Amino acid sequence: MEQPKPHITEQYSALANIYDEVMKDVSYAAWTEYIDRIIHEHHPDPADLLELACGTGTMAVEMSHLDDYNIVATDRSPQMIGMAQKKAKKYGSGVEFEVMDFLDFQLGRTFDVIYMVFDSINYVHSESEIQTLQRNAFDHLNPGGLFIFDFTTPRNSHKAIQYLDKMSGESGPWRYRRSSRYEPDECIHINEFTIIKTGSEPDETDQRYVEKHRQKIYTLDEMLTMVALSPFSLIAAYDGFTLNPAGQKSLRITMVLQRSESDSDVA
Ligand SMILES: C[S@@+](CC[C@H](N)C(=O)[O-])C[C@H]1O[C@@H](n2cnc3c(N)ncnc32)[C@H](O)[C@@H]1O
C-alpha cells in the first residue's frame, strides 16, 4: 500500500512529542549544576532567572529544585511549552512557562540571570539577529545581571555526525529517525527528523511528520566579534562543561556576559 505523504511541520511541533526520548542520554542534572555553578561564580545574589529556548523544560524544573530561584522559562514552540508545563506539574515545580520568541519580547520586568542552553543560539542565522537577541537580553537584566548561553563550533559538527546521523528511537506511539549532516561551506548543520505516530486503532494509518532543522555554526572568533558589538561586557568563554577558557579545539562553548553594575538604564 502507498504510504501517505508526510506532513512537513514547524520545528519542534511534532518533535515535542518525542524530544525527551531524543535527549535521553543527556545529563540535564549535571548540565544544570554546571550552569548553577557559573551563576554563583559570577553573581553575588541571584534570585530571578529567565530561561530562553527552554524546550520541554527539563533544565528549568531541575534548576527550580536546586536553588531558591524564581524562574520564568520560555520557548517559541507552543508544543514544547505544553510538554514543559506537564513536566512542571508532575514534579511539583513552580516554574512559570510562557511561549515567547527570544528575537521579539518585552516582558516588562528584569532578571538577575538570563540563560539559554543546548546550542539554541545556533538557530539564529544572522549577525543582526544575534545583536537583536543580545539587546533583548540586555534590556531584561538588572545591573550586574548575567546572560549565559552556549553554542557549538564547526569542530563539533564534524565530530557529531557519526553519532547523530541515523539515530532512532521510540516512546509510546511515537518513533523517530534522524539524519544529520554538516555543510562546511555555509557553516550550516542540518538535522532532519522523520517522526511517526502509530495509529491507535488497527485500521488507523500512521501519521508521518518531517521537520528540518538548520543551525548556523559559529567559531569562537565569530562569537567574540558579535559580543564585542553588543552592550555587554564579556566575563568568560568556557570550554565544554568546565571553567577552563575556550579555545580553537572547543566543541561547545559557554559564554558569560554581564550588564555592567553602573548601567542603570533598565528598559
Ligand atoms: C536544541 S533545543 C534546546 C531546548 C532546551 N534548551 C534543552 O536544553 O533541551 C532548541 C530550542 O530552541 C527553541 N528556539 C529556537 N528558536 C527560538 C526563538 N527564536 N525563540 C525562542 N525559542 C527558540 C526551539 O523551539 C527549541 O525548543
PDBQT file of the ligand as one rigid body, heavy atoms in Angstrom, charges set to zero:
ROOT
HETATM    1  C1  LIG A 301      18.065  22.187  20.918  1.00  0.00    +0.000 C 
HETATM    2  S1  LIG A 301      16.555  22.745  21.594  1.00  0.00    +0.000 S 
HETATM    3  C2  LIG A 301      17.077  23.087  23.259  1.00  0.00    +0.000 C 
HETATM    4  C3  LIG A 301      15.930  23.081  24.223  1.00  0.00    +0.000 C 
HETATM    5  C4  LIG A 301      16.335  23.138  25.700  1.00  0.00    +0.000 C 
HETATM    6  N1  LIG A 301      17.121  24.324  25.994  1.00  0.00    +0.000 N 
HETATM    7  C5  LIG A 301      17.074  21.901  26.121  1.00  0.00    +0.000 C 
HETATM    8  O1  LIG A 301      18.176  22.025  26.653  1.00  0.00    +0.000 OA
HETATM    9  O2  LIG A 301      16.561  20.804  25.929  1.00  0.00    +0.000 OA
HETATM   10  C6  LIG A 301      16.382  24.357  20.899  1.00  0.00    +0.000 C 
HETATM   11  C7  LIG A 301      15.140  25.107  21.361  1.00  0.00    +0.000 C 
HETATM   12  O3  LIG A 301      15.239  26.443  20.866  1.00  0.00    +0.000 OA
HETATM   13  C8  LIG A 301      13.930  26.906  20.618  1.00  0.00    +0.000 C 
HETATM   14  N2  LIG A 301      14.027  28.094  19.756  1.00  0.00    +0.000 N 
HETATM   15  C9  LIG A 301      14.615  28.195  18.540  1.00  0.00    +0.000 A 
HETATM   16  N3  LIG A 301      14.497  29.452  18.078  1.00  0.00    +0.000 NA
HETATM   17  C10 LIG A 301      13.834  30.167  19.024  1.00  0.00    +0.000 A 
HETATM   18  C11 LIG A 301      13.413  31.526  19.131  1.00  0.00    +0.000 A 
HETATM   19  N4  LIG A 301      13.631  32.414  18.144  1.00  0.00    +0.000 N 
HETATM   20  N5  LIG A 301      12.786  31.914  20.270  1.00  0.00    +0.000 NA
HETATM   21  C12 LIG A 301      12.545  31.028  21.275  1.00  0.00    +0.000 A 
HETATM   22  N6  LIG A 301      12.896  29.717  21.208  1.00  0.00    +0.000 NA
HETATM   23  C13 LIG A 301      13.538  29.293  20.099  1.00  0.00    +0.000 A 
HETATM   24  C14 LIG A 301      13.251  25.717  19.982  1.00  0.00    +0.000 C 
HETATM   25  O4  LIG A 301      11.834  25.810  19.996  1.00  0.00    +0.000 OA
HETATM   26  C15 LIG A 301      13.811  24.582  20.850  1.00  0.00    +0.000 C 
HETATM   27  O5  LIG A 301      12.954  24.279  21.925  1.00  0.00    +0.000 OA
ENDROOT
TORSDOF 0
